[in-house]
């Protein structure tokens, strides 16, 4: 089945605060599975981190079991909706749906992400714009210290460690 058919048949739905709390174990499992090859998500190390990790969670169920299969997570930030995590159940349809949702959102004004590694390569291949203006990046990160490298990448501390990142998407900044 083509991904477009999956996305048309199965809708992403936002979770309420009560649903986020009730589903924190499932959300953690989805995020943890996606970030396991990277050593885990720096801000989501257990189910109790779910509430503080994001302000908005959306999920999709792609199969017949009752559990959600993928999630994307956003925080309300100076630049708009910052994608801070995605997760999946490990299946190819769930991985594809999470990436497709991410690409779709990042092509809208007011959505952005900080990335590195494989997901940077995937999003570049899907045509997501790199924010290569230092002023825009600093405005979107409002008050976060960065070391700009002049090539669209920068270093900043996350989870107590320095990471090289690239901002992608369309943050709203003035």
C-alpha positions in Angstrom: 0.0 0.0 0.0 1.4 3.4 -0.9 2.1 5.8 1.9 -0.3 8.4 0.5 -3.1 5.8 0.8 -2.1 5.1 4.4 -2.1 8.8 5.2 -5.5 9.4 3.6 -7.0 6.4 5.3 -5.5 7.0 8.7 -5.6 10.5 10.3 -3.2 12.1 12.7 -5.0 13.3 15.8 -3.9 15.6 18.5 -3.8 14.3 22.1 -5.4 16.2 25.0 -3.4 16.8 28.2 -5.3 14.0 29.8 -4.5 11.6 27.0 -0.8 12.6 27.1 -0.8 11.7 30.8 -2.7 8.4 30.3 -0.6 7.4 27.3 2.8 8.4 28.6 4.1 4.9 28.7 3.1 4.2 25.1 4.4 7.6 23.9 7.7 7.0 25.7 8.0 3.5 24.0 7.4 5.1 20.5 10.0 7.9 21.1 12.5 5.6 22.7 12.3 3.1 19.8 12.9 5.8 17.3 15.9 7.3 19.2 17.4 4.0 20.4 20.0 3.9 17.5 21.2 7.4 18.7 21.5 6.4 22.3 18.1 7.7 23.2 16.4 11.1 23.2 18.3 13.6 25.4 15.1 14.9 27.0 12.9 11.8 27.1 14.6 9.2 29.3 11.6 7.7 30.9 7.8 8.0 30.7 7.6 10.8 33.3 9.5 13.0 30.9 6.7 12.9 28.4 4.7 15.8 29.8 7.6 18.2 30.0 9.1 17.1 26.6 6.4 18.6 24.5 3.4 20.8 24.5 1.6 19.1 21.6 1.5 15.5 20.7 -0.2 14.0 17.6 -0.5 10.3 16.9 -1.7 8.0 14.2 -2.9 4.4 14.3 -2.1 2.5 11.1 -3.1 -1.0 11.8 -5.7 -3.2 13.5 -4.2 -3.3 17.0 -5.4 -0.7 19.5 -2.1 1.1 20.0 -0.9 4.2 18.2 1.9 3.5 15.7 3.6 6.9 15.4 3.8 10.2 17.2 5.2 13.7 16.5 5.8 16.1 19.4 6.0 19.9 19.4 6.9 22.7 21.8 5.5 26.2 21.5 8.6 28.4 21.0 9.6 31.8 19.8 9.8 30.6 16.2 6.5 28.8 16.3 6.0 25.0 16.6 9.3 23.4 17.2 9.3 19.6 16.5 11.1 18.1 19.5 10.6 14.4 19.0 9.0 11.8 16.8 8.4 8.2 17.5 7.2 5.0 15.9 6.6 1.3 16.6 9.4 0.2 14.4 7.3 -0.8 11.4 8.1 0.6 8.0 4.6 2.2 7.6 4.9 3.9 11.0 8.4 5.2 10.3 7.3 6.4 6.9 4.2 8.1 8.4 6.3 9.9 11.0 8.7 11.2 8.4 5.8 12.2 6.0 4.0 14.1 8.8 7.3 15.8 9.8 8.0 16.9 6.2 4.4 18.1 5.7 4.5 20.2 8.9 8.0 21.6 8.3 6.9 22.9 4.9 4.3 25.1 6.7 5.1 28.5 8.1 5.8 28.5 11.8 7.2 24.9 12.0 10.8 24.0 12.5 13.2 21.4 13.8 16.9 21.1 14.9 18.5 18.0 13.4 21.7 16.2 12.7 22.7 12.8 11.4 20.4 10.5 9.4 17.2 12.6 9.9 19.0 15.6 8.5 19.9 13.6 5.4 16.3 12.3 5.1 14.7 15.7 5.4 17.2 17.2 3.0 16.3 14.5 0.5 12.6 15.2 1.0 13.2 18.9 0.1 12.8 20.5 3.6 14.5 23.9 3.7 17.6 24.5 5.7 17.6 27.7 7.7 21.0 29.0 6.9 20.7 32.5 8.4 22.3 33.0 11.8 20.0 35.8 12.8 16.9 33.7 12.1 18.3 30.7 13.9 19.2 32.8 17.0 15.7 34.4 17.0 14.0 31.0 16.8 16.1 29.7 19.6 15.6 32.9 21.6 18.2 33.2 24.3 19.9 29.8 23.6 23.7 30.1 23.2 25.0 28.8 19.9 28.3 28.8 18.1 27.6 29.5 14.4 29.8 27.7 11.8 28.8 29.8 8.8 27.5 26.7 6.8 24.0 26.5 8.3 25.2 24.4 11.2 25.8 25.5 14.8 26.8 24.0 18.1 24.6 24.2 21.2 24.2 22.3 24.5 21.4 19.8 24.8 21.0 17.6 27.8 24.3 18.8 29.1 26.2 17.8 25.9 27.3 19.9 23.0 25.7 18.9 19.7 26.2 20.2 16.1 22.7 20.9 14.7 21.1 22.3 11.6 17.7 24.1 11.7 15.2 23.2 9.1 11.7 24.3 8.3 10.1 27.7 8.3 10.3 29.4 11.8 8.3 32.5 12.3 10.7 35.2 13.4 10.9 39.0 12.9 
